[in-house]
Amino acid sequence: MGDTTTTTTTDDEDQPPTSKRHLSSSSSISDHRPLPNIPFDIVAKILLNLPVKSLLRFKSTCKSWNEFISDPQFAKDHLRASASDPNPNRNRFLVTFKTLRINNESQPYLRDYSISSVLDGSVATAAPARNKFPCLESRTKFLCGSCDGMICMATNPSWPIVWNPSTGKFKELPPVSAADGGLVYGFGYDHIGDGYKVVATLDLSNIRLAANRNDYQFDNFVYTLGTDSWRQIHGFAGLVVKDSSGKFVNGTLNWLACDANNLAVVRVLSLDLATEQYQTLIITPVEGRPDIEVRWLRSAVLKGCLCIVAERDMVADYFVMKEYGNAGSWTLMFRIPYANVLPEFFSFHMAPIWVSEEGDEILLAYLGMLSVYSTRNGGSFKAAGIGLFRGSMLAAAYTETLMSPS
């Protein structure tokens, strides 16, 4: 694996755009009447509101359209337009899973679905994947996060890849330096430096065998897309990272971490991607609540906010930090009783993937299964239309964009 940027092509991209196809003699255009001369600034506004699938096809319409749509500035403008577009068809989620071993063999899968197909029950007839990831030779071991339509993932623990599922473009990063220990990744955008960064936290200690917890050692590396190498940055002390990936919120990456001297004390470890400085000033929503006996904590991102899931007894509470950095802004978004889950599935960690614009439906992943929980009618689950995978599964939500990993 080298440091390369590659483009794959979807089946839809192989089809010529409508303007290129042969028109029959009955077509109105065959009358040889000239097409209206539309000012290009109006054309540009129209293109900004089209989905990525259409834009990729229209690149072959003419040279000027190809250059315009391929311009990185157009990708940024289209990203901003998409962010304000409530159309749920632009919201998708990626699922990677591997079936249980049969005869010492297992089959990896990578599937891509629209959020709307889950909500309206049409996912059963939807295409399982619009383009397969060419480097997926085994199950993705890490889904390290999504940002602006790009997903950071890794099939090898020390070799991450940044991929845009909508365009098929991906970039293989070089291996992390001296990756002999456990790795935890994060992926996000530095708004000051105007660049995307992958962060790798490398655990150099044997935590279980360490005689002195103050001797825990972590190396921290940053890779900025468009460069050729990892840079080592200052790390943090006295904490043990619990999360498998950093959650990108408000220009920062966030991980749940334990106090090295008291593993029962959990904090949110935050890295500012602009300054590349860590801080641990954010407390969890259950901090200082002796009345709540939490069995498990996990982090996520919902509606652009940091989310903490606190599982206790037969209930899971889903808190969101409405104002990032303000511990007083933790708000309970969902309370899901496990009694509403089929008995064979209860008491398993339900990871949140996406929440509706109205905030009344949440897509969850647990036990290789996807389900939608609705607060309507007293709270209930409905199947997502995607069958039980019978194996390990990872999932990440994203919005279709033209942003390039290069």
FIVO-675440 format. One line per field, with one value per residue (C-alpha): residue number from 1; residue in three letters; x, y, z. Coordinates in Angstrom, 3 decimals. Layout:
BEGIN
i = NUM:...;
aa = ALA:...;
px = X:...;
py = Y:...;
pz = Z:...;
end
This chain:
BEGIN
i = 1:2:3:4:5:6:7:8:9:10:11:12:13:14:15:16:17:18:19:20:21:22:23:24:25:26:27:28:29:30:31:32:33:34:35:36:37:38:39:40:41:42:43:44:45:46:47:48:49:50:51:52:53:54:55:56:57:58:59:60:61:62:63:64:65:66:67:68:69:70:71:72:73:74:75:76:77:78:79:80:81:82:83:84:85:86:87:88:89:90:91:92:93:94:95:96:97:98:99:100:101:102:103:104:105:106:107:108:109:110:111:112:113:114:115:116:117:118:119:120:121:122:123:124:125:126:127:128:129:130:131:132:133:134:135:136:137:138:139:140:141:142:143:144:145:146:147:148:149:150:151:152:153:154:155:156:157:158:159:160:161:162:163:164:165:166:167:168:169:170:171:172:173:174:175:176:177:178:179:180:181:182:183:184:185:186:187:188:189:190:191:192:193:194:195:196:197:198:199:200:201:202:203:204:205:206:207:208:209:210:211:212:213:214:215:216:217:218:219:220:221:222:223:224:225:226:227:228:229:230:231:232:233:234:235:236:237:238:239:240:241:242:243:244:245:246:247:248:249:250:251:252:253:254:255:256:257:258:259:260:261:262:263:264:265:266:267:268:269:270:271:272:273:274:275:276:277:278:279:280:281:282:283:284:285:286:287:288:289:290:291:292:293:294:295:296:297:298:299:300:301:302:303:304:305:306:307:308:309:310:311:312:313:314:315:316:317:318:319:320:321:322:323:324:325:326:327:328:329:330:331:332:333:334:335:336:337:338:339:340:341:342:343:344:345:346:347:348:349:350:351:352:353:354:355:356:357:358:359:360:361:362:363:364:365:366:367:368:369:370:371:372:373:374:375:376:377:378:379:380:381:382:383:384:385:386:387:388:389:390:391:392:393:394:395:396:397:398:399:400:401:402:403:404:405:406;
aa = MET:GLY:ASP:THR:THR:THR:THR:THR:THR:THR:ASP:ASP:GLU:ASP:GLN:PRO:PRO:THR:SER:LYS:ARG:HIS:LEU:SER:SER:SER:SER:SER:ILE:SER:ASP:HIS:ARG:PRO:LEU:PRO:ASN:ILE:PRO:PHE:ASP:ILE:VAL:ALA:LYS:ILE:LEU:LEU:ASN:LEU:PRO:VAL:LYS:SER:LEU:LEU:ARG:PHE:LYS:SER:THR:CYS:LYS:SER:TRP:ASN:GLU:PHE:ILE:SER:ASP:PRO:GLN:PHE:ALA:LYS:ASP:HIS:LEU:ARG:ALA:SER:ALA:SER:ASP:PRO:ASN:PRO:ASN:ARG:ASN:ARG:PHE:LEU:VAL:THR:PHE:LYS:THR:LEU:ARG:ILE:ASN:ASN:GLU:SER:GLN:PRO:TYR:LEU:ARG:ASP:TYR:SER:ILE:SER:SER:VAL:LEU:ASP:GLY:SER:VAL:ALA:THR:ALA:ALA:PRO:ALA:ARG:ASN:LYS:PHE:PRO:CYS:LEU:GLU:SER:ARG:THR:LYS:PHE:LEU:CYS:GLY:SER:CYS:ASP:GLY:MET:ILE:CYS:MET:ALA:THR:ASN:PRO:SER:TRP:PRO:ILE:VAL:TRP:ASN:PRO:SER:THR:GLY:LYS:PHE:LYS:GLU:LEU:PRO:PRO:VAL:SER:ALA:ALA:ASP:GLY:GLY:LEU:VAL:TYR:GLY:PHE:GLY:TYR:ASP:HIS:ILE:GLY:ASP:GLY:TYR:LYS:VAL:VAL:ALA:THR:LEU:ASP:LEU:SER:ASN:ILE:ARG:LEU:ALA:ALA:ASN:ARG:ASN:ASP:TYR:GLN:PHE:ASP:ASN:PHE:VAL:TYR:THR:LEU:GLY:THR:ASP:SER:TRP:ARG:GLN:ILE:HIS:GLY:PHE:ALA:GLY:LEU:VAL:VAL:LYS:ASP:SER:SER:GLY:LYS:PHE:VAL:ASN:GLY:THR:LEU:ASN:TRP:LEU:ALA:CYS:ASP:ALA:ASN:ASN:LEU:ALA:VAL:VAL:ARG:VAL:LEU:SER:LEU:ASP:LEU:ALA:THR:GLU:GLN:TYR:GLN:THR:LEU:ILE:ILE:THR:PRO:VAL:GLU:GLY:ARG:PRO:ASP:ILE:GLU:VAL:ARG:TRP:LEU:ARG:SER:ALA:VAL:LEU:LYS:GLY:CYS:LEU:CYS:ILE:VAL:ALA:GLU:ARG:ASP:MET:VAL:ALA:ASP:TYR:PHE:VAL:MET:LYS:GLU:TYR:GLY:ASN:ALA:GLY:SER:TRP:THR:LEU:MET:PHE:ARG:ILE:PRO:TYR:ALA:ASN:VAL:LEU:PRO:GLU:PHE:PHE:SER:PHE:HIS:MET:ALA:PRO:ILE:TRP:VAL:SER:GLU:GLU:GLY:ASP:GLU:ILE:LEU:LEU:ALA:TYR:LEU:GLY:MET:LEU:SER:VAL:TYR:SER:THR:ARG:ASN:GLY:GLY:SER:PHE:LYS:ALA:ALA:GLY:ILE:GLY:LEU:PHE:ARG:GLY:SER:MET:LEU:ALA:ALA:ALA:TYR:THR:GLU:THR:LEU:MET:SER:PRO:SER;
px = 0.000:1.368:0.146:-2.224:-5.496:-7.755:-11.147:-13.664:-16.644:-20.232:-22.470:-24.476:-21.402:-20.890:-24.171:-24.039:-26.035:-29.373:-27.935:-25.487:-28.012:-29.405:-32.836:-35.517:-37.056:-40.119:-38.044:-38.740:-34.993:-34.877:-36.701:-33.257:-34.528:-31.690:-31.636:-32.214:-29.024:-29.113:-26.551:-23.920:-24.487:-28.027:-26.697:-24.256:-27.087:-29.024:-26.010:-25.425:-28.826:-28.428:-27.517:-24.002:-25.192:-26.485:-23.428:-21.080:-23.029:-23.218:-19.429:-19.363:-21.869:-19.206:-15.718:-16.898:-19.314:-16.650:-14.172:-16.798:-18.076:-14.484:-13.412:-12.714:-14.512:-17.666:-17.401:-17.292:-20.236:-22.205:-21.365:-22.822:-25.937:-26.378:-26.068:-29.110:-31.108:-33.642:-33.924:-33.430:-32.317:-28.874:-28.423:-27.020:-25.303:-22.581:-22.602:-19.629:-19.952:-18.625:-20.671:-19.875:-17.275:-18.479:-15.909:-13.196:-14.171:-16.071:-17.433:-16.922:-19.613:-19.810:-23.248:-24.596:-28.200:-30.244:-31.820:-35.142:-35.288:-35.107:-37.844:-40.302:-39.685:-38.334:-34.819:-35.587:-35.751:-32.904:-29.547:-27.236:-24.246:-23.685:-19.973:-17.819:-14.667:-11.786:-9.356:-11.741:-10.009:-11.198:-13.736:-13.112:-11.641:-12.239:-14.877:-13.090:-15.749:-17.298:-16.930:-18.404:-19.397:-16.020:-15.410:-12.186:-11.858:-9.170:-8.882:-5.459:-5.082:-2.072:-3.203:-6.243:-8.063:-10.220:-13.032:-15.911:-18.593:-20.558:-17.756:-15.718:-12.526:-10.305:-6.857:-4.653:-2.573:0.929:1.188:1.335:4.928:5.974:2.436:3.275:0.463:-3.283:-4.542:-7.508:-8.398:-10.340:-11.214:-12.396:-12.005:-9.665:-11.568:-8.575:-6.115:-8.911:-7.871:-9.013:-7.023:-6.736:-5.562:-4.014:-3.535:-1.051:-1.078:2.497:1.647:0.366:-2.389:-3.498:0.014:1.270:2.452:2.120:-0.815:1.007:3.397:0.752:2.264:0.461:1.918:-0.278:0.058:-1.753:-2.019:-3.304:-4.823:-2.676:0.604:2.848:3.500:2.300:3.371:3.756:1.961:1.849:-0.401:-2.187:-1.364:-3.258:-6.064:-6.985:-9.023:-12.191:-13.641:-12.686:-12.821:-12.953:-16.234:-15.998:-17.996:-17.459:-13.882:-12.835:-12.384:-13.782:-13.175:-14.455:-11.479:-10.952:-8.791:-5.679:-5.761:-9.513:-11.030:-14.535:-14.072:-14.913:-14.172:-14.519:-11.062:-11.172:-8.644:-8.921:-7.962:-6.859:-4.470:-3.811:-4.118:-5.941:-8.171:-10.354:-12.628:-15.864:-17.661:-20.222:-23.964:-23.977:-21.074:-21.952:-25.129:-24.766:-28.425:-27.567:-25.698:-24.296:-23.304:-21.881:-21.061:-20.526:-20.142:-21.690:-22.724:-26.404:-27.620:-24.128:-23.989:-21.838:-23.940:-23.338:-25.288:-25.613:-26.889:-28.243:-30.465:-33.093:-32.869:-30.547:-30.401:-29.238:-27.897:-26.750:-24.617:-26.662:-23.844:-20.446:-18.156:-20.989:-21.514:-24.790:-26.271:-26.522:-30.105:-31.883:-32.980:-34.156:-34.830:-35.175:-36.345:-34.858:-38.246:-39.283:-36.587:-37.034:-35.930:-33.013:-31.589:-32.097:-29.236:-26.951:-25.374:-27.428:-25.191:-26.960:-26.286:-28.730:-31.684:-34.539:-34.827:-37.895:-35.961:-38.611:-36.858:-33.407:-31.553:-29.740:-27.262:-26.934:-26.044:-25.500:-28.998:-30.423:-33.630:-35.511:-36.871:-39.752:-40.989:-44.469:-47.261:-45.447:-42.199:-41.696:-39.182:-39.562:-37.309:-35.040:-35.662:-32.071:-31.776:-29.711:-26.110:-25.136:-21.754:-19.915:-21.086:-19.964:-22.065:-21.587:-23.901:-22.849:-24.236:-23.567:-20.906:-18.243:-15.460:-12.223:-9.842:-6.952;
py = 0.000:3.348:6.886:7.090:8.637:6.508:6.882:4.116:4.422:3.551:1.828:5.031:6.969:4.590:5.735:8.808:11.847:12.539:15.410:12.997:10.339:9.973:11.588:10.204:12.210:12.804:14.766:18.473:19.156:17.490:20.510:22.179:25.076:26.591:25.900:28.944:30.739:30.468:32.632:30.449:31.941:30.556:27.201:27.231:27.804:24.911:22.605:23.501:22.054:18.769:15.474:14.085:11.231:13.692:15.937:13.019:12.235:15.869:16.206:14.537:17.007:19.487:20.683:23.801:21.794:19.234:21.899:23.708:20.605:19.359:22.642:22.181:25.471:24.107:21.049:23.364:25.447:22.262:21.021:24.205:23.900:20.268:21.170:23.430:20.959:18.968:16.324:13.006:11.279:12.869:11.243:7.743:5.231:2.707:-0.763:-3.092:-6.531:-10.050:-13.190:-15.802:-18.309:-21.367:-24.053:-21.689:-19.064:-15.802:-13.385:-9.610:-7.181:-3.450:-2.000:1.508:2.570:5.756:6.869:7.476:3.857:2.728:5.077:4.329:0.579:0.315:-0.754:-4.367:-3.409:-0.896:-1.623:-3.092:-0.963:1.745:1.105:-1.392:-0.313:-1.818:-2.201:-4.209:-7.580:-8.343:-6.854:-3.260:-3.379:0.324:2.826:5.872:8.469:10.547:14.211:16.167:13.009:11.281:8.249:7.206:3.444:0.796:-2.846:-2.969:-1.390:0.705:1.597:3.960:4.987:8.058:7.389:9.310:6.675:9.088:9.752:6.574:8.553:7.324:7.937:5.342:6.850:5.610:3.339:5.004:5.241:2.450:1.104:-1.734:-1.093:-0.544:2.219:4.559:6.905:10.099:12.056:15.652:19.114:21.908:25.092:27.341:25.453:24.526:20.873:17.406:15.539:11.929:11.498:8.273:7.573:4.769:2.898:1.893:0.330:-3.002:-1.474:-4.688:-5.540:-2.052:-1.886:1.883:3.416:6.728:5.027:4.680:5.894:7.184:8.573:10.859:11.429:13.665:13.248:16.216:15.193:16.563:15.890:12.848:11.848:11.657:14.297:13.549:15.953:16.461:13.982:13.638:12.053:10.103:8.887:5.595:5.936:3.810:4.667:2.871:6.141:9.912:11.740:14.943:17.864:21.623:21.405:18.887:15.125:13.565:10.261:8.814:8.206:6.862:8.339:6.134:6.025:5.508:3.688:4.398:8.120:8.813:12.057:13.358:13.812:16.530:17.466:20.850:20.103:23.704:24.036:20.270:20.605:18.188:19.148:17.166:19.825:18.355:16.102:13.457:14.009:11.469:13.098:13.695:11.604:8.917:8.001:6.702:3.415:3.332:-0.030:1.245:4.547:5.119:8.242:9.204:12.217:13.074:16.136:17.628:17.363:15.211:12.339:10.153:6.923:5.857:2.309:1.356:-1.499:-1.924:1.609:3.453:7.263:9.231:12.663:15.391:18.433:21.242:23.795:22.199:22.710:23.719:20.885:22.473:21.969:18.159:17.311:13.958:13.232:9.615:7.168:3.669:0.830:-2.540:-4.048:-2.841:-4.975:-8.646:-10.707:-12.312:-8.876:-6.997:-5.570:-5.263:-1.938:-0.080:2.320:5.386:6.053:8.796:10.782:12.319:16.062:16.112:14.236:11.529:8.605:7.164:4.523:2.009:-0.796:-3.726:-7.404:-7.188:-5.775:-2.394:-0.997:2.313:3.457:5.941:7.999:8.115:6.030:5.517:4.362:1.397:-0.373:-1.210:-3.329:-1.417:-3.916:-5.121:-8.672:-9.976:-10.195:-12.966:-11.464:-8.340:-5.041:-1.408:1.482:5.199:7.902:10.449:13.030:12.843:15.374:15.967:16.521:14.801:12.916:14.374;
pz = 0.000:-0.955:-0.436:-3.370:-4.415:-6.556:-8.171:-8.659:-10.970:-10.211:-12.711:-13.023:-14.081:-16.997:-18.512:-20.763:-19.650:-21.264:-23.275:-24.917:-25.907:-29.416:-29.736:-32.054:-34.874:-32.721:-30.217:-29.989:-30.174:-33.602:-34.982:-35.041:-33.001:-30.910:-27.202:-24.980:-24.005:-20.213:-18.372:-16.746:-13.291:-13.417:-14.600:-11.670:-9.176:-10.691:-10.510:-6.855:-5.975:-7.840:-6.132:-6.500:-8.704:-11.320:-11.131:-11.815:-14.967:-16.101:-15.971:-19.391:-20.880:-21.984:-21.072:-19.221:-17.041:-16.298:-15.212:-13.144:-11.320:-10.780:-9.174:-5.422:-4.748:-6.358:-4.076:-1.043:-2.304:-2.991:0.520:2.037:-0.145:0.905:4.580:4.312:2.203:4.268:1.526:3.385:0.180:0.574:3.969:3.818:6.051:5.409:6.941:7.000:8.507:8.301:8.572:11.147:10.070:8.188:7.435:8.719:6.156:6.466:3.904:4.254:3.114:2.544:1.954:1.445:2.112:2.086:5.352:3.597:2.408:6.029:7.155:4.352:4.394:0.827:1.793:0.901:-2.767:-2.693:-4.303:-1.650:-2.632:-5.209:-5.459:-3.657:-1.946:-3.965:-1.066:1.098:1.155:4.668:7.033:7.972:11.454:12.062:10.989:12.319:11.589:8.829:7.933:5.010:3.151:3.562:5.746:7.444:7.685:7.976:7.005:8.627:12.097:11.092:7.549:7.432:4.275:3.611:1.148:-0.401:-1.113:-3.321:-5.813:-5.293:-4.649:-1.845:-0.431:1.217:3.985:4.821:7.885:11.263:12.561:14.943:15.216:17.604:20.087:20.006:17.713:18.080:15.209:14.668:11.517:11.131:9.623:10.752:9.899:10.600:8.419:5.960:5.864:6.875:9.503:10.634:14.224:15.521:19.227:19.774:23.070:23.964:27.304:28.430:30.536:32.184:33.336:34.133:37.747:37.893:36.077:35.899:33.478:30.774:27.510:24.433:21.238:19.149:15.409:12.905:9.145:7.126:3.798:1.002:2.829:2.675:6.263:9.842:12.395:16.074:18.409:22.171:23.889:27.195:30.536:33.161:30.902:29.264:26.050:26.031:22.605:19.402:17.425:17.983:17.409:15.340:16.763:16.418:15.134:17.786:18.121:21.276:23.043:26.299:28.592:32.122:34.832:34.922:38.738:39.005:36.049:37.372:36.611:32.966:31.157:27.600:26.098:23.444:20.743:19.012:15.405:14.759:17.716:18.044:21.815:24.139:27.038:29.467:30.897:29.575:32.025:31.113:31.716:34.574:36.437:40.070:39.892:42.577:42.002:38.523:38.411:34.884:33.476:30.189:28.477:24.767:22.633:19.305:17.210:16.702:14.770:14.949:18.740:20.980:22.302:25.346:25.781:29.426:29.858:33.271:34.438:31.708:30.293:27.913:28.130:25.078:26.078:23.645:24.460:22.902:23.325:22.807:25.788:28.141:30.639:31.676:28.212:28.382:27.344:27.388:23.791:24.134:26.934:25.524:27.775:26.964:27.720:24.250:22.625:21.832:24.859:23.075:22.284:25.538:27.545:24.526:23.633:21.033:19.097:17.658:13.962:12.965:14.303:12.313:11.751:14.010:16.699:17.107:15.381:15.925:13.897:16.098:15.523:17.905:17.651:13.911:13.517:12.517:13.967:14.189:17.552:17.473:20.405:18.884:20.377:23.631:22.055:19.767:17.538:13.878:11.722:9.359:6.570:6.668:7.932:10.788:9.585:12.019:12.660:13.704:12.213:12.054:10.732:10.001:8.633:6.025:3.574:-0.160:-1.208:-3.868:-1.336:-2.350:-0.026:-2.018;
end
